[in-house]
Every structure is written in structure tokens, then in C-alpha cells.
Amino acid sequence: MTGYRTNEQLEAGVPYAGDESAYLFTVVLSLLIGVALVWILWRGRQIWLLTWSAGLIIASIAYLTWVVVR
């Protein structure tokens, strides 16, 4: 089987994940954005946005923990 737009041979049944550094950058950026939003919104009392930001922080930390543990 050949890869999309290239003649690179891919192993059948295994999805091509590419470079994981892009995932790591996105998670770290999400963590920073989540922390910044919580800090900014704490004074604004926007509870729904504060909740989403806290969820983003939790998801980012969970992913980073999973990457380190595996």
C-alpha cells in the first residue's frame, strides 16, 4: 500500500501517525492557554468558561502524563 501523495510504503492496517512532536506542541500550548484563561477569567466570574478552561488543563495534564508513563 502506498502513502497519500507519496510513494512511501506503509504497513497495512497501521494508521500513519506522523511526527508526535506536533501533538506534544498542541497539548503544551493548550495547557498554557487553559492556565492563562483560568487566571484571566477568575476575576470575571465567567463560570462556564472557567469550567472549560479547567477541563482543558486537566485533559492536557492527563495526556502529558500518559506520554511520560508509556
Secondary structure, 3 states (H helix, E strand, C coil): CECCCCCCECCCCCCCCCCCHHHHHHHHHHHHHHHHHHHHHHHHCCHHHHHHHHHHHHHHHHHHHHHHHC
